[in-house]
């Protein structure tokens, strides 16, 4: 089997079909935003084996396998469960215009947000019981206040093992919101919200990079410290891109996710001695456990047409997305 790594930007995967020695589209399986596996060779379904590769490449692949094995051998302290929690309802969720005068990181929970945090804490306690637990929270006020509510079944945040991590903060929307933010959001929709960077702020693609750095820090921690449960209290967009990064979900999935309700628990678990996490269920404060990961929209957006690598295909022209 041969692995290809590529940028998820449309023109890069479009080149793949012409790169894999004439393989038809049905022979190429996309497994992640940056990984493609060629399951069959280009001629009569013959499998590409390591014996057919140049010696130098074979040696590199063997070294890669050894490094992967060494990495996995160190991951013996992974928790049995990861729980991601979106903060409770905040002042900004109730009145977005407040961010024109109050910095986003200083917003507090509403009365409803406090109730959601307390209920999320009861739900969490019913899941993990007396098992050991470590909490990591965004430093934003609404996230830390959510931690305070969630931790009540353990006696409050002064009785638990917790720390802040700036990597998992909310997407930066650009200091104080501008009066014309409605127009900015219209432009974001036209441009594509995953890659759209707010003026003076970030794009979800930038969050994806932060999520990768945070995940690397967890990998290092799991080489030396074990806790039964890791609870991450963060923000909707960060949770979504963290899951995309962790499970290598493609960018198109970002547009297919349903909204994540405030104080919803997203529970990831691993079975037995496996080190692989899988989405187990979600649990909103006012609801029941729903098996699986983030719910998907029943009718996700249509995928953009791409060249499949076949020379006879007609040219595809990019059209303006800006209004006339």
Backbone as numpy.savetxt, mean C-alpha at the origin, in Angstrom:
# Nx Ny Nz CAx CAy CAz Cx Cy Cz
12.19 -20.20 -15.73 11.36 -19.02 -15.73 12.22 -17.78 -15.73
11.75 -16.74 -16.40 12.51 -15.51 -16.54 11.71 -14.36 -15.96
12.34 -13.54 -15.15 11.66 -12.41 -14.53 12.07 -11.12 -15.22
11.08 -10.24 -15.45 11.33 -8.92 -16.00 10.85 -7.89 -15.00
11.64 -6.84 -14.80 11.28 -5.75 -13.90 11.16 -4.48 -14.72
10.04 -3.74 -14.50 9.85 -2.54 -15.31 9.05 -1.51 -14.54
9.18 -0.27 -14.99 8.40 0.83 -14.43 6.93 0.64 -14.77
6.00 1.01 -13.84 4.58 0.87 -14.16 4.04 1.93 -15.10
4.85 2.95 -15.44 4.39 3.98 -16.38 4.06 3.31 -17.71
2.97 3.72 -18.33 2.38 3.00 -19.45 3.38 2.63 -20.54
4.25 3.56 -20.91 5.13 3.29 -22.06 6.15 2.20 -21.74
6.46 1.95 -20.48 7.47 0.95 -20.14 6.92 -0.47 -20.23
5.76 -0.79 -19.59 5.23 -2.13 -19.82 4.80 -2.36 -21.25
4.47 -1.28 -21.97 4.09 -1.45 -23.37 5.24 -2.00 -24.19
6.46 -1.69 -23.79 7.63 -2.18 -24.52 7.89 -3.65 -24.24
7.24 -4.21 -23.22 7.57 -5.56 -22.80 7.28 -6.59 -23.87
6.12 -6.40 -24.55 5.75 -7.40 -25.54 6.79 -7.57 -26.61
7.46 -6.49 -27.01 8.49 -6.59 -28.02 9.82 -7.05 -27.48
9.93 -7.11 -26.15 11.21 -7.42 -25.52 11.40 -8.90 -25.30
10.31 -9.64 -25.11 10.44 -11.02 -24.66 10.49 -12.00 -25.83
11.26 -11.70 -26.81 11.61 -12.62 -27.89 10.40 -13.15 -28.64
9.41 -12.28 -28.85 8.28 -12.68 -29.67 7.19 -13.41 -28.93
7.25 -13.46 -27.62 6.20 -14.14 -26.88 4.86 -13.45 -27.11
3.82 -14.22 -27.23 2.50 -13.62 -27.40 2.02 -13.10 -26.05
1.04 -12.17 -26.05 0.57 -11.60 -24.80 0.08 -12.65 -23.81
-0.50 -13.76 -24.30 -1.02 -14.76 -23.39 0.09 -15.52 -22.69
1.34 -15.41 -23.18 2.45 -16.10 -22.55 3.11 -15.28 -21.45
2.71 -14.02 -21.33 3.33 -13.14 -20.35 2.33 -12.83 -19.25
2.72 -13.12 -18.02 1.84 -12.91 -16.88 2.36 -11.77 -16.02
1.54 -10.73 -15.83 1.91 -9.61 -14.97 1.59 -9.98 -13.55
2.61 -9.95 -12.67 2.40 -10.34 -11.28 2.47 -9.17 -10.32
2.96 -8.03 -10.73 3.07 -6.88 -9.84 3.32 -5.66 -10.69
3.32 -4.45 -10.06 3.57 -3.26 -10.86 4.95 -3.22 -11.48
5.87 -4.03 -11.01 7.21 -3.95 -11.57 7.78 -5.33 -11.86
6.94 -6.37 -11.88 7.48 -7.70 -12.10 6.59 -8.46 -13.09
7.21 -9.08 -14.09 6.48 -9.89 -15.04 7.17 -11.24 -15.14
6.39 -12.30 -15.16 6.97 -13.63 -15.24 6.63 -14.24 -16.60
7.64 -14.67 -17.29 7.45 -15.34 -18.57 7.35 -16.83 -18.30
6.13 -17.36 -18.34 5.92 -18.74 -17.92 6.22 -19.73 -19.04
6.22 -19.28 -20.28 6.54 -20.15 -21.40 7.52 -19.45 -22.33
8.32 -20.26 -23.00 9.28 -19.70 -23.93 8.61 -19.20 -25.19
9.36 -18.60 -26.08 8.79 -17.98 -27.27 8.41 -18.96 -28.36
8.88 -20.20 -28.29 8.61 -21.12 -29.39 7.93 -22.38 -28.88
6.73 -22.63 -29.36 5.99 -23.86 -29.07 5.84 -24.12 -27.58
5.81 -23.08 -26.79 5.60 -23.25 -25.36 6.80 -23.84 -24.64
7.97 -23.90 -25.30 9.15 -24.47 -24.66 9.56 -23.61 -23.48
9.86 -24.25 -22.34 10.19 -23.50 -21.14 11.62 -23.00 -21.19
11.84 -21.76 -20.77 13.18 -21.20 -20.69 13.81 -21.70 -19.40
14.92 -22.41 -19.48 15.57 -22.97 -18.29 16.86 -22.24 -18.02
17.38 -22.39 -16.80 18.63 -21.75 -16.44 19.78 -22.27 -17.30
19.66 -23.52 -17.78 20.75 -24.08 -18.57 20.93 -23.31 -19.88
19.87 -22.64 -20.35 19.96 -21.90 -21.60 20.52 -20.51 -21.41
20.73 -20.07 -20.16 21.20 -18.72 -19.91 22.72 -18.66 -19.96
23.27 -17.50 -20.29 24.72 -17.34 -20.25 25.25 -17.65 -18.85
26.48 -18.14 -18.76 27.05 -18.55 -17.48 27.07 -17.39 -16.49
27.41 -16.16 -16.98 27.49 -15.02 -16.08 26.12 -14.73 -15.44
25.06 -14.82 -16.27 23.72 -14.56 -15.75 23.29 -15.66 -14.79
23.66 -16.91 -15.11 23.34 -18.02 -14.22 23.97 -17.81 -12.86
25.24 -17.37 -12.84 25.92 -17.12 -11.58 25.23 -16.00 -10.80
24.81 -14.95 -11.52 24.13 -13.84 -10.85 22.81 -14.30 -10.23
22.08 -15.15 -10.96 20.81 -15.65 -10.43 21.04 -16.51 -9.19
22.08 -17.35 -9.22 22.40 -18.17 -8.06 22.74 -17.30 -6.86
23.52 -16.24 -7.09 23.86 -15.32 -6.01 22.61 -14.63 -5.49
21.69 -14.29 -6.41 20.45 -13.66 -6.00 19.62 -14.57 -5.12
19.57 -15.87 -5.50 18.82 -16.82 -4.69 19.43 -16.97 -3.31
20.77 -16.97 -3.25 21.44 -17.09 -1.95 21.14 -15.89 -1.07
21.14 -14.68 -1.68 20.84 -13.48 -0.90 19.39 -13.51 -0.41
18.47 -13.98 -1.28 17.07 -14.07 -0.88 16.90 -15.05 0.27
17.57 -16.20 0.17 17.48 -17.19 1.25 18.04 -16.63 2.55
19.14 -15.89 2.45 19.73 -15.29 3.66 18.79 -14.26 4.27
18.14 -13.46 3.42 17.18 -12.47 3.91 16.02 -13.14 4.62
15.44 -14.17 3.99 14.29 -14.84 4.57 14.66 -15.54 5.87
15.89 -16.07 5.95 16.32 -16.76 7.17 16.37 -15.81 8.36
16.60 -14.52 8.09 16.67 -13.53 9.17 15.28 -13.07 9.62
14.26 -13.34 8.78 12.92 -12.84 9.08 12.16 -13.77 10.02
12.84 -14.26 11.05 12.24 -15.24 11.95 11.41 -14.59 13.05
11.48 -13.27 13.17 10.76 -12.58 14.23 9.57 -11.78 13.70
9.05 -12.17 12.57 7.88 -11.48 12.07 6.69 -11.72 13.00
5.85 -10.70 13.25 4.69 -10.91 14.11 3.70 -11.86 13.45
2.83 -12.42 14.25 1.81 -13.30 13.70 0.70 -12.51 13.01
0.62 -11.21 13.37 -0.49 -10.40 12.86 -0.07 -8.94 12.74
-0.48 -8.30 11.66 -0.33 -6.85 11.49 -1.73 -6.27 11.37
-2.01 -5.22 12.14 -3.30 -4.56 12.07 -3.08 -3.09 11.72
-3.64 -2.66 10.60 -3.57 -1.26 10.20 -4.90 -0.59 10.53
-4.84 0.59 11.14 -6.05 1.30 11.55 -6.01 2.72 11.01
-7.06 3.09 10.30 -7.19 4.49 9.91 -7.67 5.29 11.12
-7.17 6.51 11.29 -7.58 7.36 12.41 -9.09 7.59 12.42
-9.62 8.04 13.56 -11.03 8.36 13.67 -11.39 9.63 12.92
-12.69 9.91 12.83 -13.14 11.10 12.14 -12.48 12.34 12.74
-11.95 13.20 11.88 -11.25 14.40 12.33 -12.02 15.65 11.94
-11.55 16.77 12.45 -12.15 18.06 12.08 -12.10 18.27 10.57
-11.02 17.82 9.95 -10.88 17.97 8.50 -11.83 17.08 7.73
-12.17 15.89 8.26 -13.15 15.04 7.59 -14.53 15.68 7.61
-14.80 16.44 8.65 -16.11 17.06 8.82 -16.20 18.40 8.10
-15.09 19.13 8.06 -15.07 20.46 7.44 -13.71 20.68 6.80
-13.60 20.39 5.51 -12.31 20.44 4.83 -11.75 21.87 4.77
-12.61 22.85 4.79 -12.13 24.24 4.68 -11.27 24.65 5.88
-11.33 23.89 6.97 -10.55 24.25 8.15 -9.06 24.23 7.85
-8.64 23.44 6.86 -7.21 23.33 6.54 -6.69 24.55 5.78
-7.58 25.50 5.48 -7.11 26.77 4.94 -6.52 27.64 6.05
-6.85 27.31 7.31 -6.41 28.11 8.45 -5.64 27.32 9.49
-5.84 26.00 9.53 -5.18 25.14 10.52 -4.33 24.12 9.77
-3.05 23.96 10.13 -2.22 22.95 9.48 -2.82 21.55 9.62
-2.69 20.76 8.59 -3.29 19.44 8.56 -2.86 18.57 9.74
-1.58 18.68 10.12 -1.08 17.81 11.18 -1.61 18.18 12.57
-2.27 19.35 12.69 -2.75 19.81 13.98 -4.24 19.54 14.21
-4.91 18.94 13.24 -6.34 18.69 13.37 -6.61 17.62 14.43
-7.74 17.78 15.14 -8.11 16.87 16.22 -9.28 15.98 15.80
-9.56 14.97 16.62 -10.73 14.12 16.41 -12.01 14.87 16.79
-13.09 14.52 16.14 -14.42 14.99 16.54 -14.96 14.06 17.63
-16.14 14.39 18.16 -16.79 13.50 19.14 -17.00 12.11 18.54
-17.44 12.08 17.29 -17.65 10.80 16.62 -16.33 10.06 16.45
-15.26 10.82 16.13 -13.94 10.21 15.98 -13.45 9.56 17.26
-13.72 10.20 18.40 -13.34 9.61 19.69 -14.10 8.31 19.95
-15.41 8.33 19.65 -16.22 7.12 19.83 -15.70 5.99 18.94
-15.32 6.35 17.69 -14.80 5.33 16.77 -13.49 4.73 17.31
-12.62 5.58 17.86 -11.35 5.10 18.38 -11.56 4.16 19.56
-12.48 4.50 20.45 -12.76 3.64 21.60 -13.33 2.29 21.16
-14.23 2.32 20.16 -14.80 1.07 19.66 -13.74 0.23 18.94
-12.87 0.91 18.19 -11.78 0.19 17.51 -10.88 -0.50 18.52
-10.64 0.17 19.66 -9.83 -0.44 20.71 -10.48 -1.70 21.27
-11.79 -1.67 21.48 -12.49 -2.85 21.97 -12.42 -3.98 20.93
-12.60 -3.62 19.66 -12.50 -4.64 18.61 -11.10 -5.24 18.56
-10.09 -4.37 18.66 -8.71 -4.86 18.61 -8.41 -5.78 19.79
-8.84 -5.39 20.96 -8.60 -6.21 22.15 -9.24 -7.58 22.03
-10.43 -7.64 21.41 -11.10 -8.93 21.24 -10.35 -9.84 20.27
-9.53 -9.23 19.39 -8.75 -10.02 18.44 -7.48 -10.58 19.07
-6.73 -9.73 19.77 -5.41 -10.13 20.21 -5.37 -10.56 21.68
-6.41 -10.27 22.44 -6.47 -10.73 23.81 -5.27 -10.30 24.63
-4.60 -11.29 25.25 -3.44 -11.01 26.10 -2.11 -11.19 25.36
-2.15 -11.32 24.05 -0.90 -11.45 23.29 -0.11 -10.15 23.36
1.19 -10.23 23.12 2.02 -9.03 23.12 1.69 -8.17 21.91
1.84 -6.86 22.06 1.46 -5.94 20.98 2.35 -4.71 21.02
2.71 -4.23 19.85 3.47 -3.00 19.69 2.68 -2.07 18.77
2.60 -0.79 19.13 1.86 0.20 18.35 2.85 1.17 17.68
2.56 1.51 16.43 3.29 2.56 15.71 2.24 3.52 15.16
2.45 4.82 15.37 1.45 5.79 14.94 2.08 6.93 14.14
1.28 7.47 13.25 1.63 8.74 12.61 1.71 9.81 13.67
2.59 10.80 13.52 2.69 11.87 14.53 1.59 12.91 14.46
0.71 12.84 13.47 -0.37 13.82 13.35 -1.30 13.70 14.56
-1.84 14.83 15.02 -2.68 14.85 16.22 -3.79 13.83 16.16
-4.50 13.76 15.03 -5.66 12.87 14.95 -5.27 11.40 15.06
-4.05 11.07 14.62 -3.59 9.69 14.73 -3.19 9.37 16.17
-2.47 10.29 16.82 -2.07 10.06 18.21 -3.30 10.01 19.12
-4.28 10.86 18.86 -5.52 10.81 19.65 -6.26 9.50 19.42
-6.21 8.99 18.20 -6.80 7.68 17.93 -6.08 6.60 18.73
-4.76 6.68 18.79 -3.99 5.75 19.61 -4.45 5.79 21.07
-4.69 7.00 21.58 -5.13 7.14 22.97 -6.45 6.41 23.20
-7.38 6.52 22.23 -8.65 5.83 22.37 -8.52 4.33 22.20
-7.75 3.92 21.19 -7.58 2.49 20.91 -6.90 1.77 22.08
-6.00 2.46 22.77 -5.20 1.82 23.82 -5.91 1.74 25.17
-7.15 2.25 25.28 -7.84 2.24 26.56 -7.98 0.84 27.18
-8.27 -0.20 26.39 -8.37 -1.54 26.99 -7.07 -2.03 27.62
-5.95 -1.39 27.28 -4.66 -1.74 27.88 -4.26 -0.76 28.98
-5.14 0.18 29.32 -4.84 1.15 30.36 -4.37 2.49 29.85
-4.44 2.72 28.52 -4.00 3.99 27.94 -2.62 3.90 27.35
-2.23 4.95 26.60 -0.97 4.88 25.85 0.27 4.86 26.73
0.15 5.27 28.01 1.30 5.22 28.91 1.58 3.79 29.39
0.66 2.86 29.11 0.81 1.48 29.55 1.19 0.53 28.41
1.38 1.06 27.21 1.67 0.21 26.06 3.03 0.55 25.47
3.50 -0.34 24.61 4.74 -0.13 23.86 4.37 0.56 22.56
4.76 1.83 22.40 4.38 2.56 21.19 5.44 3.57 20.83
5.42 3.98 19.57 6.29 5.05 19.10 5.69 5.69 17.86
6.15 6.91 17.56 5.73 7.62 16.35 6.70 7.30 15.21
6.20 7.39 14.00 7.05 7.23 12.82 6.58 8.22 11.75
7.45 9.16 11.39 7.09 10.19 10.43 6.83 9.61 9.05
7.42 8.46 8.73 7.20 7.84 7.43 5.71 7.59 7.16
4.93 7.34 8.19 3.54 6.89 7.97 2.53 8.03 8.14
3.00 9.27 8.03 2.11 10.42 8.12 1.21 10.50 6.88
0.26 11.42 6.95 -0.67 11.65 5.84 0.06 12.19 4.61
-0.57 12.04 3.44 -0.06 12.69 2.24 0.01 14.19 2.49
1.11 14.81 2.11 1.24 16.27 2.23 0.48 16.92 1.07
-0.51 17.75 1.42 -1.33 18.40 0.40 -0.85 19.82 0.09
0.25 20.25 0.74 0.81 21.55 0.38 0.56 22.64 1.39
1.01 22.45 2.64 0.87 23.47 3.67 -0.60 23.85 3.85
-0.93 25.12 4.03 -2.33 25.50 4.16 -3.03 25.28 2.81
-4.27 24.76 2.87 -5.03 24.60 1.64 -5.31 25.96 1.01
-5.21 25.99 -0.32 -5.50 27.22 -1.05 -7.02 27.34 -1.26
-7.52 28.56 -1.44 -8.97 28.75 -1.68 -9.47 28.04 -2.93
-8.56 27.77 -3.89 -8.99 27.15 -5.15 -8.76 25.63 -5.14
-8.78 24.99 -3.97 -8.51 23.55 -3.88 -9.50 22.72 -4.70
-10.72 23.23 -4.85 -11.70 22.50 -5.66 -11.19 22.34 -7.10
-10.57 23.40 -7.64 -10.01 23.34 -8.99 -8.81 22.41 -9.04
-8.03 22.42 -7.97 -6.87 21.52 -7.90 -7.32 20.07 -7.96
-8.38 19.74 -7.25 -8.88 18.37 -7.24 -9.47 17.98 -8.60
-10.05 18.94 -9.31 -10.52 18.66 -10.66 -9.35 18.31 -11.58
-8.25 19.07 -11.43 -7.06 18.79 -12.23 -6.48 17.43 -11.87
-6.50 17.10 -10.60 -6.00 15.79 -10.14 -6.75 14.65 -10.82
-8.06 14.80 -10.92 -8.88 13.76 -11.55 -8.52 13.60 -13.02
-8.26 14.71 -13.71 -7.89 14.65 -15.12 -6.49 14.05 -15.30
-5.58 14.40 -14.42 -4.19 13.98 -14.56 -4.00 12.51 -14.19
-4.78 12.05 -13.21 -4.60 10.72 -12.64 -4.14 10.85 -11.21
-4.98 10.46 -10.25 -4.73 10.83 -8.86 -3.52 10.12 -8.25
-3.08 8.99 -8.79 -1.92 8.32 -8.19 -0.64 9.11 -8.43
-0.51 9.72 -9.60 0.72 10.44 -9.94 0.61 11.95 -9.73
-0.57 12.44 -9.40 -0.74 13.89 -9.28 -0.11 14.39 -7.99
0.83 15.32 -8.13 1.50 15.92 -6.97 0.90 17.29 -6.70
0.40 17.45 -5.48 -0.17 18.74 -5.10 0.92 19.81 -5.06
0.59 21.05 -5.45 1.58 22.13 -5.34 2.10 22.22 -3.91
3.41 22.21 -3.75 4.08 22.24 -2.45 3.82 20.96 -1.65
3.26 19.94 -2.29 2.91 18.73 -1.56 3.41 17.46 -2.22
2.66 16.37 -2.04 3.06 15.04 -2.50 1.98 14.43 -3.38
2.37 13.36 -4.04 1.44 12.50 -4.77 1.37 11.16 -4.03
0.35 10.34 -4.28 0.34 8.99 -3.72 1.58 8.19 -4.14
2.12 8.48 -5.31 3.37 7.81 -5.71 4.50 8.15 -4.76
4.53 9.39 -4.25 5.52 9.76 -3.24 5.29 8.98 -1.94
4.02 8.80 -1.58 3.70 8.01 -0.39 4.18 6.57 -0.56
4.07 6.06 -1.78 4.52 4.70 -2.07 6.00 4.54 -1.73
6.79 5.57 -2.03 8.21 5.54 -1.71 8.41 5.53 -0.20
7.63 6.35 0.52 7.71 6.36 1.98 7.30 5.02 2.56
6.26 4.42 1.97 5.80 3.12 2.44 6.90 2.07 2.28
7.66 2.18 1.18 8.77 1.26 0.98 9.85 1.41 2.04
10.16 2.65 2.39 11.16 2.90 3.42 10.69 2.38 4.78
9.41 2.59 5.07 8.85 2.10 6.34 8.88 0.57 6.38
8.53 -0.06 5.26 8.55 -1.52 5.21 9.96 -2.06 5.41
10.94 -1.39 4.83 12.34 -1.81 5.03 12.72 -1.73 6.50
12.24 -0.69 7.20 12.55 -0.57 8.62 11.91 -1.71 9.41
10.73 -2.16 8.98 10.10 -3.30 9.64 10.89 -4.57 9.39
11.37 -4.75 8.17 12.19 -5.93 7.88 13.40 -6.01 8.80
14.04 -4.86 9.01 15.22 -4.85 9.89 14.82 -5.17 11.33
13.69 -4.65 11.76 13.23 -4.92 13.13 12.92 -6.40 13.31
12.34 -7.02 12.28 11.94 -8.42 12.39 13.13 -9.38 12.38
14.33 -8.86 12.25 15.52 -9.69 12.36 15.97 -9.88 13.81
15.43 -9.06 14.72 15.97 -9.09 16.07 14.94 -8.99 17.19
13.69 -8.61 16.89 12.70 -8.41 17.94 11.38 -9.02 17.54
10.80 -9.81 18.46 9.51 -10.44 18.17 8.41 -9.85 19.05
7.27 -9.55 18.43 6.05 -9.18 19.11 4.91 -9.90 18.39
3.94 -10.41 19.13 2.85 -11.15 18.50 2.08 -10.30 17.50
1.86 -9.03 17.85 1.03 -8.17 17.03 1.69 -6.81 16.81
1.62 -6.32 15.59 2.05 -4.97 15.26 0.83 -4.19 14.81
0.54 -3.08 15.48 -0.61 -2.24 15.15 -0.10 -0.91 14.61
-0.53 -0.55 13.41 -0.09 0.67 12.73 -1.29 1.60 12.60
-1.22 2.77 13.24 -2.30 3.75 13.18 -1.86 4.87 12.24
-2.57 5.00 11.13 -2.12 5.93 10.09 -3.32 6.56 9.40
-3.19 6.80 8.10 -4.16 7.55 7.31 -4.58 6.72 6.10
-5.74 7.03 5.56 -6.31 6.20 4.50 -5.36 6.00 3.33
-4.84 7.08 2.78 -3.98 6.95 1.60 -2.71 6.19 1.90
-2.11 6.45 3.08 -0.89 5.72 3.40 -1.16 4.23 3.55
-2.27 3.88 4.19 -2.59 2.46 4.37 -2.76 1.78 3.01
-3.43 2.45 2.08 -3.64 1.86 0.76 -2.31 1.62 0.04
-1.43 2.61 0.02 -0.18 2.44 -0.72 0.77 1.50 0.03
0.68 1.45 1.36 1.48 0.47 2.11 1.10 -0.95 1.71
-0.19 -1.21 1.59 -0.64 -2.54 1.17 -0.22 -2.82 -0.27
-0.29 -1.80 -1.14 0.18 -1.97 -2.51 1.65 -2.34 -2.55
2.44 -1.66 -1.74 3.88 -1.92 -1.71 4.18 -3.28 -1.11
3.50 -3.63 -0.03 3.77 -4.88 0.66 3.42 -6.09 -0.19
2.27 -6.01 -0.88 1.79 -7.15 -1.65 2.07 -7.01 -3.15
2.76 -5.95 -3.53 3.12 -5.73 -4.94 1.89 -5.65 -5.83
0.83 -5.03 -5.31 -0.35 -4.82 -6.13 -0.07 -3.75 -7.17
-0.64 -3.87 -8.38 -0.35 -2.90 -9.45 -1.03 -1.56 -9.21
-0.54 -0.54 -9.88 -1.07 0.81 -9.72 -2.56 0.86 -10.07
-2.99 0.06 -11.02 -4.40 0.10 -11.42 -5.32 -0.23 -10.24
-4.82 -1.01 -9.27 -5.64 -1.35 -8.12 -5.97 -0.12 -7.27
-5.08 0.87 -7.29 -5.31 2.08 -6.50 -6.64 2.74 -6.87
-6.99 2.65 -8.15 -8.22 3.26 -8.64 -9.45 2.38 -8.39
-9.22 1.14 -7.95 -10.31 0.20 -7.77 -10.74 0.06 -6.31
-9.94 0.59 -5.37 -10.27 0.45 -3.95 -11.48 1.29 -3.57
-12.33 0.73 -2.71 -13.37 1.51 -2.08 -12.75 2.38 -0.99
-13.47 3.41 -0.56 -12.98 4.25 0.53 -12.85 3.43 1.81
-11.84 3.74 2.60 -11.60 3.06 3.88 -12.20 3.92 4.99
-13.18 3.40 5.70 -13.87 4.17 6.73 -12.95 4.45 7.92
-13.26 5.53 8.62 -12.47 5.90 9.79 -12.48 4.77 10.82
-11.30 4.52 11.38 -11.09 3.51 12.43 -11.38 2.09 11.99
-11.37 1.83 10.69 -11.47 0.46 10.19 -10.16 -0.28 10.49
-10.27 -1.51 10.96 -9.12 -2.37 11.17 -8.89 -3.19 9.90
-7.68 -3.15 9.36 -7.28 -3.99 8.24 -6.30 -5.02 8.81
-6.73 -6.26 8.87 -5.98 -7.30 9.59 -5.25 -8.20 8.59
-3.94 -8.30 8.76 -3.10 -9.19 7.97 -2.59 -10.29 8.88
-2.65 -11.53 8.43 -2.20 -12.65 9.26 -1.34 -13.60 8.45
-0.55 -14.38 9.14 0.23 -15.44 8.49 -0.05 -16.76 9.20
0.02 -17.84 8.45 -0.33 -19.14 8.98 0.91 -19.93 9.39
0.84 -20.52 10.57 1.88 -21.44 11.02 3.28 -20.87 10.94
4.17 -21.59 10.29 5.57 -21.17 10.16 5.82 -20.32 8.93
4.79 -20.08 8.13 4.96 -19.24 6.94 5.30 -17.81 7.36
6.17 -17.15 6.59 6.48 -15.75 6.88 5.66 -14.81 6.00
4.78 -15.38 5.19 4.00 -14.58 4.24 2.69 -14.14 4.88
2.47 -12.81 4.87 1.20 -12.26 5.36 0.16 -12.29 4.25
-1.10 -12.44 4.65 -2.23 -12.37 3.72 -3.32 -11.52 4.35
-4.05 -10.73 3.56 -5.19 -9.99 4.11 -6.23 -10.97 4.65
-6.58 -10.83 5.93 -7.54 -11.75 6.55 -8.95 -11.16 6.53
-9.10 -9.93 7.04 -10.41 -9.30 7.06 -10.27 -7.83 7.42
-11.35 -7.08 7.19 -11.45 -5.70 7.66 -12.59 -5.64 8.67
-12.52 -4.62 9.55 -13.54 -4.52 10.60 -13.75 -3.04 10.92
-14.85 -2.49 10.44 -15.20 -1.10 10.74 -15.85 -1.03 12.12
-15.75 0.12 12.82 -16.27 0.22 14.19 -17.74 -0.15 14.30
-18.54 0.26 13.32 -19.98 0.04 13.42 -20.44 -1.21 12.69
-19.49 -2.02 12.19 -19.87 -3.16 11.37 -19.35 -4.49 11.88
-19.42 -5.49 11.02 -18.94 -6.83 11.30 -17.64 -7.08 10.52
-16.95 -8.15 10.88 -15.75 -8.52 10.15 -16.11 -8.89 8.71
-15.35 -8.35 7.76 -15.56 -8.64 6.34 -14.31 -9.35 5.82
-14.42 -10.63 5.42 -13.24 -11.38 4.97 -12.55 -10.71 3.78
-11.22 -10.83 3.74 -10.44 -10.30 2.63 -9.82 -8.96 2.95
-9.25 -8.34 1.93 -8.57 -7.07 2.09 -9.50 -5.88 1.88
-8.92 -4.77 1.37 -9.70 -3.57 1.12 -10.78 -3.89 0.07
-12.04 -3.57 0.35 -13.09 -3.84 -0.64 -12.80 -3.12 -1.96
-13.19 -3.76 -3.06 -12.99 -3.18 -4.39 -14.32 -2.68 -4.96
-14.23 -1.68 -5.79 -15.42 -1.14 -6.44 -16.01 -2.19 -7.37
-17.34 -2.26 -7.44 -17.95 -3.26 -8.33 -17.65 -3.01 -9.81
-17.41 -1.74 -10.17 -17.10 -1.40 -11.56 -15.85 -0.51 -11.58
-14.67 -1.10 -11.51 -13.44 -0.29 -11.52 -13.25 0.43 -12.84
-12.48 1.51 -12.85 -12.24 2.25 -14.09 -11.63 1.37 -15.18
-11.97 1.68 -16.42 -11.41 0.92 -17.53 -9.91 1.17 -17.64
-9.19 0.13 -18.01 -7.74 0.24 -18.16 -7.40 0.95 -19.48
-6.32 1.70 -19.45 -5.87 2.40 -20.65 -5.32 1.41 -21.67
-5.62 1.67 -22.93 -5.13 0.79 -23.99 -3.61 0.93 -24.13
-2.92 -0.21 -24.23 -1.46 -0.22 -24.38 -1.08 -1.09 -25.58
0.04 -0.75 -26.17 0.59 -1.59 -27.24 1.02 -2.92 -26.66
0.64 -4.03 -27.28 0.93 -5.36 -26.75 2.23 -5.95 -27.29
2.99 -5.18 -28.08 4.27 -5.68 -28.58 4.22 -6.25 -29.98
3.03 -6.45 -30.53 2.92 -7.02 -31.87 3.10 -5.92 -32.91
4.01 -6.11 -33.85 4.33 -5.04 -34.82 3.14 -4.61 -35.66
2.19 -5.50 -35.91 1.09 -5.17 -36.81 0.02 -4.30 -36.15
0.12 -4.11 -34.87 -0.91 -3.33 -34.17 -0.84 -1.85 -34.58
-2.01 -1.18 -34.71 -2.01 0.24 -35.09 -1.42 1.11 -33.99
-0.91 2.27 -34.37 -0.34 3.20 -33.40 -1.45 3.73 -32.48
-1.07 4.01 -31.25 -1.99 4.59 -30.26 -1.55 6.01 -30.00
-2.45 6.95 -30.14 -2.12 8.36 -29.97 -2.63 8.85 -28.63
-1.78 9.55 -27.89 -2.18 10.16 -26.63 -3.01 11.40 -26.90
-4.12 11.53 -26.20 -5.02 12.66 -26.40 -4.95 13.60 -25.21
-5.23 14.86 -25.45 -5.20 15.86 -24.39 -6.22 15.54 -23.31
-5.82 15.67 -22.05 -6.75 15.47 -20.94 -7.25 16.79 -20.37
-6.68 17.90 -20.87 -7.08 19.19 -20.37 -8.33 19.68 -21.08
-9.23 20.36 -20.34 -10.44 20.87 -20.99 -10.09 21.98 -21.97
-10.86 22.07 -23.03 -10.61 23.09 -24.07 -10.93 24.49 -23.52
